[in-house]
Amino acid sequence: MNTAEEQRQADSLEYLRSYVLKHCHHMSPQQIADELQVPLFAVKLYYPNEAR
């Protein structure tokens, strides 16, 4: 069973993922990290790979 803290973390990750996908076309990973005040590596987990 999920605790309230686990649910909050899952919701935060889902919000981060959806925010990155919505804004990746006009914001760099660094801009998104600064905007949301999260580590850059967390943004890069969900940021589309430019090489594809």
PADOGU-899682 format. One record per atom (N, C-alpha, C, O, CB): residue in three letters; atom name; x, y, z. Coordinates in steps of 0.02 Angstrom, whole numbers, always signed. Glycine has a CB too. Example, Ala and Ser with C-alpha at 12.3 -4.5 7.8 and 13.67 -1.06 7.14 Angstrom:
! PADOGU-899682
+-----+----+--------+--------+--------+
!   r !  a !     xx !     yy !     zz !
+-----+----+--------+--------+--------+
! ALA !  N !   +660 !   -284 !   +390 !
! ALA ! CA !   +615 !   -225 !   +390 !
! ALA !  C !   +660 !   -165 !   +390 !
! ALA !  O !   +712 !   -166 !   +423 !
! ALA ! CB !   +565 !   -224 !   +452 !
! SER !  N !   +642 !   -112 !   +354 !
! SER ! CA !   +684 !    -53 !   +357 !
! SER !  C !   +645 !     +2 !   +394 !
! SER !  O !   +670 !    +57 !   +402 !
! SER ! CB !   +704 !    -30 !   +286 !
+-----+----+--------+--------+--------+
//
This chain:
! PADOGU-899682
+-----+----+--------+--------+--------+
!   r !  a !     xx !     yy !     zz !
+-----+----+--------+--------+--------+
! MET !  N !    +41 !    -60 !     +0 !
! MET ! CA !     +0 !     +0 !     +0 !
! MET !  C !    +43 !    +63 !     +0 !
! MET !  O !    +93 !    +66 !    +36 !
! MET ! CB !    -47 !     +0 !    +60 !
! ASN !  N !    +25 !   +112 !    -40 !
! ASN ! CA !    +63 !   +174 !    -43 !
! ASN !  C !    +48 !   +218 !    +17 !
! ASN !  O !     -9 !   +226 !    +38 !
! ASN ! CB !    +48 !   +212 !   -108 !
! THR !  N !   +101 !   +247 !    +44 !
! THR ! CA !    +91 !   +297 !    +96 !
! THR !  C !    +77 !   +364 !    +62 !
! THR !  O !    +85 !   +370 !     +1 !
! THR ! CB !   +154 !   +301 !   +143 !
! ALA !  N !    +58 !   +412 !   +100 !
! ALA ! CA !    +44 !   +478 !    +73 !
! ALA !  C !   +108 !   +507 !    +42 !
! ALA !  O !   +104 !   +541 !    -10 !
! ALA ! CB !    +17 !   +525 !   +128 !
! GLU !  N !   +165 !   +495 !    +73 !
! GLU ! CA !   +228 !   +522 !    +47 !
! GLU !  C !   +246 !   +490 !    -20 !
! GLU !  O !   +267 !   +525 !    -66 !
! GLU ! CB !   +286 !   +510 !    +97 !
! GLU !  N !   +237 !   +425 !    -26 !
! GLU ! CA !   +250 !   +391 !    -90 !
! GLU !  C !   +204 !   +417 !   -145 !
! GLU !  O !   +226 !   +426 !   -202 !
! GLU ! CB !   +242 !   +314 !    -83 !
! GLN !  N !   +141 !   +428 !   -129 !
! GLN ! CA !    +94 !   +454 !   -177 !
! GLN !  C !   +113 !   +524 !   -199 !
! GLN !  O !   +107 !   +541 !   -258 !
! GLN ! CB !    +23 !   +454 !   -148 !
! ARG !  N !   +135 !   +565 !   -152 !
! ARG ! CA !   +157 !   +633 !   -168 !
! ARG !  C !   +216 !   +632 !   -215 !
! ARG !  O !   +219 !   +671 !   -262 !
! ARG ! CB !   +174 !   +672 !   -104 !
! GLN !  N !   +264 !   +588 !   -202 !
! GLN ! CA !   +323 !   +583 !   -246 !
! GLN !  C !   +303 !   +560 !   -316 !
! GLN !  O !   +328 !   +587 !   -365 !
! GLN ! CB !   +375 !   +534 !   -216 !
! ALA !  N !   +258 !   +512 !   -320 !
! ALA ! CA !   +235 !   +488 !   -386 !
! ALA !  C !   +199 !   +543 !   -424 !
! ALA !  O !   +209 !   +551 !   -484 !
! ALA ! CB !   +188 !   +427 !   -377 !
! ASP !  N !   +158 !   +582 !   -389 !
! ASP ! CA !   +123 !   +638 !   -420 !
! ASP !  C !   +173 !   +691 !   -444 !
! ASP !  O !   +165 !   +719 !   -498 !
! ASP ! CB !    +73 !   +670 !   -371 !
! SER !  N !   +225 !   +703 !   -404 !
! SER ! CA !   +276 !   +752 !   -423 !
! SER !  C !   +313 !   +730 !   -486 !
! SER !  O !   +326 !   +771 !   -530 !
! SER ! CB !   +325 !   +763 !   -366 !
! LEU !  N !   +330 !   +666 !   -491 !
! LEU ! CA !   +364 !   +641 !   -550 !
! LEU !  C !   +319 !   +645 !   -611 !
! LEU !  O !   +342 !   +662 !   -666 !
! LEU ! CB !   +387 !   +569 !   -539 !
! GLU !  N !   +256 !   +629 !   -603 !
! GLU ! CA !   +209 !   +633 !   -659 !
! GLU !  C !   +201 !   +705 !   -682 !
! GLU !  O !   +198 !   +719 !   -742 !
! GLU ! CB !   +140 !   +603 !   -639 !
! TYR !  N !   +198 !   +752 !   -635 !
! TYR ! CA !   +194 !   +822 !   -653 !
! TYR !  C !   +257 !   +844 !   -690 !
! TYR !  O !   +253 !   +880 !   -740 !
! TYR ! CB !   +184 !   +866 !   -590 !
! LEU !  N !   +316 !   +823 !   -666 !
! LEU ! CA !   +379 !   +840 !   -699 !
! LEU !  C !   +379 !   +813 !   -770 !
! LEU !  O !   +397 !   +849 !   -817 !
! LEU ! CB !   +439 !   +812 !   -659 !
! ARG !  N !   +359 !   +751 !   -779 !
! ARG ! CA !   +359 !   +720 !   -845 !
! ARG !  C !   +312 !   +758 !   -892 !
! ARG !  O !   +331 !   +772 !   -949 !
! ARG ! CB !   +337 !   +647 !   -841 !
! SER !  N !   +253 !   +774 !   -870 !
! SER ! CA !   +205 !   +808 !   -914 !
! SER !  C !   +228 !   +880 !   -928 !
! SER !  O !   +218 !   +904 !   -984 !
! SER ! CB !   +135 !   +809 !   -881 !
! TYR !  N !   +258 !   +913 !   -880 !
! TYR ! CA !   +283 !   +981 !   -890 !
! TYR !  C !   +338 !   +982 !   -942 !
! TYR !  O !   +340 !  +1024 !   -987 !
! TYR ! CB !   +309 !  +1012 !   -824 !
! VAL !  N !   +385 !   +934 !   -937 !
! VAL ! CA !   +441 !   +929 !   -985 !
! VAL !  C !   +413 !   +917 !  -1055 !
! VAL !  O !   +434 !   +951 !  -1102 !
! VAL ! CB !   +490 !   +873 !   -965 !
! LEU !  N !   +368 !   +870 !  -1062 !
! LEU ! CA !   +341 !   +855 !  -1128 !
! LEU !  C !   +303 !   +914 !  -1158 !
! LEU !  O !   +304 !   +924 !  -1218 !
! LEU ! CB !   +295 !   +794 !  -1125 !
! LYS !  N !   +270 !   +953 !  -1116 !
! LYS ! CA !   +231 !  +1010 !  -1140 !
! LYS !  C !   +276 !  +1068 !  -1160 !
! LYS !  O !   +259 !  +1105 !  -1207 !
! LYS ! CB !   +182 !  +1032 !  -1086 !
! HIS !  N !   +333 !  +1077 !  -1126 !
! HIS ! CA !   +374 !  +1136 !  -1136 !
! HIS !  C !   +440 !  +1123 !  -1173 !
! HIS !  O !   +477 !  +1170 !  -1186 !
! HIS ! CB !   +389 !  +1167 !  -1071 !
! CYS !  N !   +455 !  +1061 !  -1190 !
! CYS ! CA !   +520 !  +1045 !  -1219 !
! CYS !  C !   +531 !  +1077 !  -1287 !
! CYS !  O !   +588 !  +1082 !  -1309 !
! CYS ! CB !   +529 !   +970 !  -1224 !
! HIS !  N !   +478 !  +1097 !  -1321 !
! HIS ! CA !   +485 !  +1126 !  -1388 !
! HIS !  C !   +511 !  +1198 !  -1386 !
! HIS !  O !   +539 !  +1222 !  -1436 !
! HIS ! CB !   +419 !  +1123 !  -1424 !
! HIS !  N !   +502 !  +1232 !  -1330 !
! HIS ! CA !   +524 !  +1302 !  -1327 !
! HIS !  C !   +566 !  +1318 !  -1266 !
! HIS !  O !   +582 !  +1376 !  -1254 !
! HIS ! CB !   +464 !  +1347 !  -1329 !
! MET !  N !   +584 !  +1268 !  -1226 !
! MET ! CA !   +627 !  +1279 !  -1168 !
! MET !  C !   +682 !  +1226 !  -1168 !
! MET !  O !   +671 !  +1168 !  -1185 !
! MET ! CB !   +586 !  +1276 !  -1102 !
! SER !  N !   +742 !  +1246 !  -1147 !
! SER ! CA !   +797 !  +1199 !  -1141 !
! SER !  C !   +789 !  +1160 !  -1075 !
! SER !  O !   +752 !  +1182 !  -1031 !
! SER ! CB !   +867 !  +1235 !  -1143 !
! PRO !  N !   +824 !  +1103 !  -1068 !
! PRO ! CA !   +821 !  +1067 !  -1004 !
! PRO !  C !   +841 !  +1112 !   -945 !
! PRO !  O !   +812 !  +1107 !   -891 !
! PRO ! CB !   +866 !  +1006 !  -1006 !
! GLN !  N !   +892 !  +1155 !   -955 !
! GLN ! CA !   +914 !  +1198 !   -900 !
! GLN !  C !   +860 !  +1248 !   -881 !
! GLN !  O !   +850 !  +1263 !   -822 !
! GLN ! CB !   +978 !  +1235 !   -920 !
! GLN !  N !   +824 !  +1275 !   -931 !
! GLN ! CA !   +771 !  +1323 !   -916 !
! GLN !  C !   +715 !  +1290 !   -876 !
! GLN !  O !   +688 !  +1319 !   -830 !
! GLN ! CB !   +743 !  +1353 !   -981 !
! ILE !  N !   +697 !  +1228 !   -895 !
! ILE ! CA !   +644 !  +1192 !   -859 !
! ILE !  C !   +667 !  +1177 !   -788 !
! ILE !  O !   +628 !  +1185 !   -741 !
! ILE ! CB !   +626 !  +1126 !   -896 !
! ALA !  N !   +729 !  +1155 !   -779 !
! ALA ! CA !   +755 !  +1141 !   -712 !
! ALA !  C !   +753 !  +1203 !   -669 !
! ALA !  O !   +735 !  +1200 !   -610 !
! ALA ! CB !   +828 !  +1114 !   -716 !
! ASP !  N !   +772 !  +1260 !   -697 !
! ASP ! CA !   +770 !  +1323 !   -660 !
! ASP !  C !   +699 !  +1343 !   -643 !
! ASP !  O !   +685 !  +1365 !   -587 !
! ASP ! CB !   +805 !  +1379 !   -699 !
! GLU !  N !   +654 !  +1335 !   -691 !
! GLU ! CA !   +584 !  +1354 !   -681 !
! GLU !  C !   +551 !  +1313 !   -625 !
! GLU !  O !   +516 !  +1341 !   -582 !
! GLU ! CB !   +544 !  +1344 !   -746 !
! LEU !  N !   +563 !  +1248 !   -625 !
! LEU ! CA !   +532 !  +1203 !   -576 !
! LEU !  C !   +574 !  +1195 !   -513 !
! LEU !  O !   +552 !  +1165 !   -464 !
! LEU ! CB !   +519 !  +1136 !   -606 !
! GLN !  N !   +636 !  +1222 !   -514 !
! GLN ! CA !   +683 !  +1214 !   -458 !
! GLN !  C !   +694 !  +1141 !   -441 !
! GLN !  O !   +688 !  +1120 !   -384 !
! GLN ! CB !   +656 !  +1252 !   -396 !
! VAL !  N !   +711 !  +1102 !   -494 !
! VAL ! CA !   +729 !  +1032 !   -485 !
! VAL !  C !   +798 !  +1022 !   -516 !
! VAL !  O !   +820 !  +1062 !   -557 !
! VAL ! CB !   +675 !   +984 !   -518 !
! PRO !  N !   +833 !   +967 !   -498 !
! PRO ! CA !   +899 !   +954 !   -527 !
! PRO !  C !   +894 !   +942 !   -603 !
! PRO !  O !   +845 !   +914 !   -627 !
! PRO ! CB !   +932 !   +894 !   -493 !
! LEU !  N !   +945 !   +963 !   -638 !
! LEU ! CA !   +947 !   +956 !   -711 !
! LEU !  C !   +941 !   +883 !   -732 !
! LEU !  O !   +908 !   +868 !   -782 !
! LEU ! CB !  +1011 !   +987 !   -739 !
! PHE !  N !   +974 !   +837 !   -695 !
! PHE ! CA !   +971 !   +766 !   -715 !
! PHE !  C !   +899 !   +740 !   -714 !
! PHE !  O !   +882 !   +696 !   -753 !
! PHE ! CB !  +1015 !   +724 !   -669 !
! ALA !  N !   +857 !   +766 !   -669 !
! ALA ! CA !   +788 !   +744 !   -665 !
! ALA !  C !   +749 !   +765 !   -728 !
! ALA !  O !   +708 !   +728 !   -754 !
! ALA ! CB !   +753 !   +772 !   -602 !
! VAL !  N !   +763 !   +826 !   -751 !
! VAL ! CA !   +731 !   +850 !   -812 !
! VAL !  C !   +754 !   +808 !   -872 !
! VAL !  O !   +713 !   +790 !   -915 !
! VAL ! CB !   +747 !   +925 !   -824 !
! LYS !  N !   +819 !   +793 !   -875 !
! LYS ! CA !   +846 !   +755 !   -932 !
! LYS !  C !   +819 !   +684 !   -936 !
! LYS !  O !   +820 !   +654 !   -989 !
! LYS ! CB !   +922 !   +753 !   -928 !
! LEU !  N !   +794 !   +657 !   -880 !
! LEU ! CA !   +763 !   +590 !   -882 !
! LEU !  C !   +703 !   +589 !   -929 !
! LEU !  O !   +690 !   +539 !   -962 !
! LEU ! CB !   +742 !   +569 !   -811 !
! TYR !  N !   +667 !   +643 !   -932 !
! TYR ! CA !   +605 !   +647 !   -970 !
! TYR !  C !   +611 !   +688 !  -1034 !
! TYR !  O !   +566 !   +687 !  -1076 !
! TYR ! CB !   +550 !   +675 !   -928 !
! TYR !  N !   +666 !   +725 !  -1041 !
! TYR ! CA !   +674 !   +768 !  -1100 !
! TYR !  C !   +686 !   +725 !  -1162 !
! TYR !  O !   +728 !   +679 !  -1160 !
! TYR ! CB !   +733 !   +818 !  -1089 !
! PRO !  N !   +651 !   +738 !  -1216 !
! PRO ! CA !   +661 !   +698 !  -1278 !
! PRO !  C !   +734 !   +700 !  -1301 !
! PRO !  O !   +767 !   +752 !  -1297 !
! PRO ! CB !   +615 !   +722 !  -1334 !
! ASN !  N !   +758 !   +644 !  -1326 !
! ASN ! CA !   +826 !   +639 !  -1352 !
! ASN !  C !   +830 !   +675 !  -1419 !
! ASN !  O !   +795 !   +655 !  -1466 !
! ASN ! CB !   +848 !   +565 !  -1358 !
! GLU !  N !   +872 !   +727 !  -1424 !
! GLU ! CA !   +878 !   +765 !  -1486 !
! GLU !  C !   +907 !   +723 !  -1543 !
! GLU !  O !   +896 !   +739 !  -1601 !
! GLU ! CB !   +920 !   +826 !  -1475 !
! ALA !  N !   +943 !   +670 !  -1527 !
! ALA ! CA !   +977 !   +630 !  -1578 !
! ALA !  C !   +929 !   +587 !  -1618 !
! ALA !  O !   +946 !   +562 !  -1672 !
! ALA ! CB !  +1029 !   +586 !  -1545 !
! ARG !  N !   +869 !   +577 !  -1593 !
! ARG ! CA !   +820 !   +534 !  -1628 !
! ARG !  C !   +786 !   +570 !  -1684 !
! ARG !  O !   +744 !   +540 !  -1719 !
! ARG ! CB !   +768 !   +508 !  -1580 !
+-----+----+--------+--------+--------+
//
